[in-house]
Amino acid sequence: MNSEFHVTCPYCGEEVDIYLEPEMKGVWVQDCEVCCNPWQLRLVRDADGRSLEVTRADGSE
């Protein structure tokens, strides 16, 4: 099961690695480590494992 995800900030474009515990699931908000803008993270489970969707969480999405 994937525990580490490589994502790109939807604000500044910086690439960041995120580690998620195996039991994590759902949707939450986390700030970018570089520009401090809020992301909405959505962890999706499917037959291939887990994938992470990252979108803006500032009301402009």
C-alpha positions in Angstrom: 0.0 0.0 0.0 1.3 3.5 -0.9 2.5 5.4 2.1 4.5 8.2 0.4 3.0 10.5 -2.3 4.8 13.0 -4.6 2.4 16.0 -5.1 2.6 19.4 -6.7 1.2 22.5 -4.9 -1.7 24.0 -6.9 -0.6 27.5 -5.8 3.2 27.7 -6.1 3.9 24.6 -8.2 6.5 23.3 -5.8 6.8 19.5 -5.6 6.5 18.0 -2.2 6.6 14.4 -0.7 3.9 13.6 1.7 3.9 10.5 4.0 0.5 9.1 5.1 -0.1 6.4 7.7 -1.7 3.3 6.2 -4.9 3.7 8.3 -5.5 7.3 7.0 -8.6 7.9 4.8 -10.9 10.7 3.8 -10.5 14.4 3.1 -8.6 17.0 5.1 -6.9 20.4 4.8 -3.1 20.8 5.0 -0.9 23.9 4.3 1.8 23.8 1.7 5.3 23.5 3.3 6.6 26.1 0.9 4.0 28.9 0.3 1.7 28.1 3.3 -1.5 28.2 1.2 -4.2 25.6 2.1 -4.6 22.4 0.2 -7.6 20.0 0.2 -6.2 16.5 0.2 -8.4 13.6 -0.7 -7.2 10.0 -0.2 -8.8 7.5 -2.6 -8.5 3.8 -2.3 -9.0 1.5 -5.3 -7.9 -1.9 -6.6 -4.4 -0.6 -7.3 -3.9 0.8 -3.8 -4.2 4.5 -2.8 -4.0 7.8 -4.7 -3.9 11.3 -3.3 -5.7 14.2 -5.0 -4.6 17.7 -4.1 -6.7 20.8 -4.9 -6.9 24.4 -3.6 -8.8 24.9 -0.3 -9.2 28.7 -0.3 -12.7 28.9 -1.7 -11.6 29.4 -5.3 -11.8 25.7 -6.3 
